[in-house]
């Protein structure tokens, strides 16, 4: 059995902590009752800067008193709060419980505000500056780590401002993505496509779908092999939002552009995961966040990402 699954470390930490405190008290008692042998002039013989001498005097009582008070405070603290191995303290305090209490208090204080937001559809809520300010904070705290503070994403993380959606850009689709998360998977297709030469030809055909620079001869040769991809991306390459298959005709490349990037996807596949937020955010918060994300691609400044 692992030491981390037994009580050994709990007992060890408790013993070291209490013995350390006891050792400090013993040291204090010894120094208070045993005076070191010094010189006749009551100095220890230590000299600094030619004339600064260390005196052989006992510790001042105010210092001893503060030390004892500190030890008593420490023992009381260890009795009330967790600090001795697995002992939870007399109050059973924990940072998680403190966090949950603070979050519950915050939710209670904001409940009246969210009630008003819940009554509005996402499109209408997106016009409310107060709701959008809250939505922006929710986005910064929970989404910007992947999608960026400007929501324009990066390689492997979708741009939320361009109107291109893997699973649909309607408010109900966005809410479903935020609530339950998404897992996108493209299986390795090299064996189904064929040789490296044929993979290269398929890559050029995919490039031709969006009129990106490509070799027309290779693209023509790769069209027949693209049929193994059409079951997800469609025979016209425009994708399928029901299963999150990307549109290959719009010049928006989530995992990189060019023959090599496409060949890598065909050969190796890709698994992408967006974590569910239903355990982190309330239903009302998700509604406000949905409206904010929807607004990002429906403002007059939202433009498609090349």
C-alpha positions in Angstrom: 0.0 0.0 0.0 1.2 3.5 -0.8 2.4 5.7 2.0 -0.1 8.3 0.8 -3.0 5.9 1.4 -2.0 5.2 5.0 -1.9 7.3 8.1 1.9 7.4 8.3 2.4 10.9 6.9 -0.4 12.3 8.9 1.2 11.0 12.1 4.7 12.0 10.9 3.6 15.6 10.2 1.8 15.9 13.5 4.7 14.6 15.5 7.3 16.8 13.8 5.1 19.9 14.3 4.4 19.3 18.0 8.0 18.2 18.7 9.3 21.3 17.0 7.1 23.5 19.2 8.2 21.6 22.3 11.8 21.9 21.3 11.5 25.7 21.1 10.0 25.8 24.6 12.8 23.6 26.0 15.4 25.8 24.3 13.8 28.9 25.8 13.8 27.3 29.3 17.4 26.3 29.0 18.6 29.7 27.9 16.6 31.4 30.7 18.2 29.2 33.4 21.7 28.7 32.2 24.0 31.6 31.7 27.0 31.1 29.5 30.4 31.7 30.9 31.6 35.1 29.8 34.4 37.5 30.5 34.9 39.6 33.7 33.3 42.6 32.0 30.1 40.6 31.2 30.8 40.3 27.5 30.9 37.1 25.4 34.2 38.0 23.7 32.5 38.7 20.3 33.5 42.1 18.8 32.3 43.8 15.6 33.5 47.0 14.0 36.5 47.2 16.4 34.5 48.4 19.5 31.0 46.8 19.3 30.9 44.1 21.9 28.2 41.5 22.6 27.0 41.5 26.2 26.3 38.3 28.1 22.8 39.3 29.4 19.7 37.1 29.7 16.8 37.5 27.2 14.6 40.5 28.1 11.3 39.5 29.7 9.2 41.2 27.1 10.8 39.1 24.4 10.3 35.9 26.5 6.7 36.8 27.1 6.0 37.5 23.4 7.6 34.1 22.5 5.4 32.3 25.0 2.3 34.1 23.7 3.2 33.1 20.1 3.6 29.4 21.1 0.2 29.5 22.9 -1.4 31.2 19.8 0.1 28.6 17.6 -1.2 25.7 19.7 -4.7 27.3 19.8 -4.6 27.8 16.0 -3.6 24.1 15.4 -6.5 23.0 17.7 -9.1 25.2 15.9 -7.9 24.9 12.3 -6.4 22.0 10.3 -2.6 21.9 10.5 -1.8 18.6 12.2 -1.8 16.0 9.5 -5.3 14.8 8.7 -6.8 16.5 11.8 -9.6 18.8 10.5 -9.6 21.1 13.5 -12.3 21.7 16.1 -14.3 23.9 13.6 -13.8 21.6 10.6 -12.8 24.6 8.5 -11.7 24.2 4.9 -10.8 26.6 2.1 -13.3 24.7 -0.1 -16.2 25.3 2.4 -15.2 28.9 2.7 -15.2 29.3 -1.1 -18.6 27.6 -1.4 -20.0 29.9 1.3 -18.7 33.0 -0.4 -20.0 31.9 -3.8 -23.4 31.1 -2.2 -23.5 34.6 -0.7 -22.6 36.1 -4.0 -25.2 34.1 -5.9 -27.8 35.2 -3.3 -26.9 38.8 -3.7 -27.0 38.7 -7.5 -30.2 36.5 -7.8 -32.6 39.5 -8.2 -30.4 40.8 -11.1 -30.3 37.5 -12.8 -34.0 37.0 -12.5 -34.5 40.0 -14.8 -31.9 38.6 -17.3 -33.5 35.1 -17.3 -36.7 36.5 -18.7 -35.0 37.9 -21.8 -34.0 35.9 -24.9 -30.3 35.9 -25.7 -30.7 38.3 -28.7 -32.5 40.9 -26.6 -30.2 40.4 -23.6 -27.2 41.1 -25.9 -28.5 44.7 -26.1 -28.3 45.2 -22.3 -25.0 46.9 -21.3 -25.2 45.7 -17.7 -25.7 42.1 -18.8 -22.9 42.3 -21.3 -20.6 43.7 -18.7 -21.3 40.7 -16.5 -21.0 38.4 -19.5 -17.6 39.8 -20.4 -16.4 39.2 -16.8 -17.7 35.6 -17.0 -16.0 35.2 -20.3 -12.7 36.5 -19.0 -12.8 34.3 -16.0 -13.9 31.1 -17.7 -13.3 31.2 -21.4 -10.4 33.6 -22.3 -7.8 31.1 -21.3 -8.5 29.2 -24.5 -10.3 31.6 -26.8 -8.2 34.7 -25.8 -9.3 37.9 -24.1 -10.4 39.2 -27.5 -12.3 35.9 -28.2 -10.5 35.5 -31.5 -8.9 32.2 -30.5 -5.7 30.8 -31.8 -4.5 27.6 -33.4 -6.7 24.8 -32.1 -9.1 27.2 -30.3 -12.1 28.6 -32.3 -12.5 32.3 -33.1 -15.8 33.3 -31.6 -16.1 36.6 -33.5 -16.2 35.4 -37.1 -19.6 33.7 -37.5 -18.0 30.3 -38.3 -19.4 27.7 -35.9 -18.6 24.0 -35.7 -21.8 23.2 -33.8 -24.0 26.1 -34.8 -24.0 29.7 -33.8 -27.6 30.1 -32.7 -28.0 30.9 -29.0 -29.4 27.5 -28.2 -26.3 25.8 -29.8 -23.9 28.1 -28.0 -25.7 27.4 -24.7 -25.5 23.7 -25.3 -21.7 24.0 -25.9 -21.1 26.0 -22.8 -23.3 23.8 -20.6 -22.3 20.3 -21.7 -19.0 21.0 -23.4 -17.9 19.5 -26.7 -15.6 16.7 -27.8 -14.6 16.9 -31.4 -12.7 13.9 -33.0 -11.4 13.3 -36.4 -10.0 9.8 -36.7 -6.7 9.1 -38.5 -7.7 8.5 -42.1 -4.3 7.7 -43.7 -5.1 4.0 -44.1 -8.4 4.8 -45.8 -7.0 7.4 -48.1 -3.9 5.5 -49.1 -0.3 6.2 -49.8 1.5 9.5 -48.8 1.1 10.5 -52.4 -2.6 10.1 -52.2 -2.8 11.9 -48.9 -1.0 14.8 -50.6 -3.5 14.8 -53.4 -6.4 14.8 -51.0 -4.8 17.7 -49.2 -4.6 19.7 -52.4 -8.2 18.9 -53.2 -9.2 20.2 -49.8 -7.3 23.4 -50.5 -9.1 23.7 -53.8 -12.5 23.7 -52.0 -11.8 27.1 -50.6 -9.9 28.4 -53.7 -6.7 28.4 -51.6 -3.4 28.1 -53.5 -3.1 24.5 -54.6 -1.8 22.2 -57.3 -4.7 21.7 -59.7 -3.4 18.3 -61.0 -3.0 16.9 -57.5 -6.4 18.3 -56.6 -8.1 16.6 -59.5 -6.4 13.3 -58.6 -7.5 13.7 -54.9 -11.2 14.3 -55.6 -12.0 10.6 -55.8 -10.3 9.8 -52.5 -12.1 12.7 -50.8 -15.2 10.4 -50.7 -13.8 8.8 -47.5 -14.0 12.3 -45.9 -17.4 13.2 -47.3 -19.3 11.1 -44.7 -18.5 13.8 -42.2 -17.6 16.9 -44.2 -20.2 16.4 -46.9 -19.6 15.7 -50.6 -19.3 19.5 -51.1 -17.0 19.9 -48.2 -19.2 22.3 -46.3 -19.2 20.3 -43.1 -21.9 19.1 -40.7 -22.7 21.1 -37.6 -24.7 18.2 -36.2 -21.5 16.3 -35.5 -19.1 19.3 -35.5 -17.4 18.6 -38.8 -15.7 21.8 -40.1 -16.6 23.5 -43.3 -13.6 23.1 -45.6 -14.7 25.7 -48.1 -14.6 28.9 -46.1 -10.8 29.5 -45.7 -11.0 29.3 -41.9 -8.4 26.8 -40.6 -8.7 25.8 -37.0 -5.5 23.7 -36.9 -3.3 25.3 -39.5 -3.4 26.0 -43.2 -1.5 24.4 -46.1 -0.7 21.0 -47.5 1.4 19.8 -44.5 -1.2 20.9 -41.9 -4.0 19.1 -43.8 -1.8 16.0 -44.3 -1.0 15.9 -40.6 -4.8 15.9 -39.9 -5.5 13.1 -42.3 -2.5 11.0 -41.0 -2.9 11.6 -37.3 -6.4 12.7 -36.7 -7.3 15.1 -33.9 -9.2 15.1 -30.6 -10.4 18.5 -29.2 -12.2 18.9 -25.9 -14.1 21.9 -24.6 -14.9 21.3 -20.9 -18.5 21.6 -19.7 -19.3 24.6 -17.5 -22.5 23.4 -15.9 -20.7 22.5 -12.7 -18.9 25.9 -12.5 -21.6 28.3 -13.6 -25.3 28.6 -12.7 -28.0 28.3 -15.3 -28.5 32.1 -15.1 -24.8 32.8 -15.6 -24.7 30.5 -18.6 -27.6 32.3 -20.1 -25.8 35.7 -19.7 -22.5 34.2 -21.0 -24.4 32.7 -24.0 -25.8 36.1 -24.9 -22.3 37.7 -24.6 -20.7 35.0 -26.9 -23.5 35.3 -29.4 -23.1 39.1 -29.5 -19.4 38.8 -30.4 -20.2 37.5 -33.9 -23.3 39.7 -34.3 -21.8 43.2 -33.8 -21.2 45.5 -36.7 -17.4 45.1 -36.1 -17.5 41.3 -36.3 -15.7 40.1 -39.4 -14.6 36.7 -40.7 -11.1 35.6 -39.8 -9.1 34.8 -42.9 
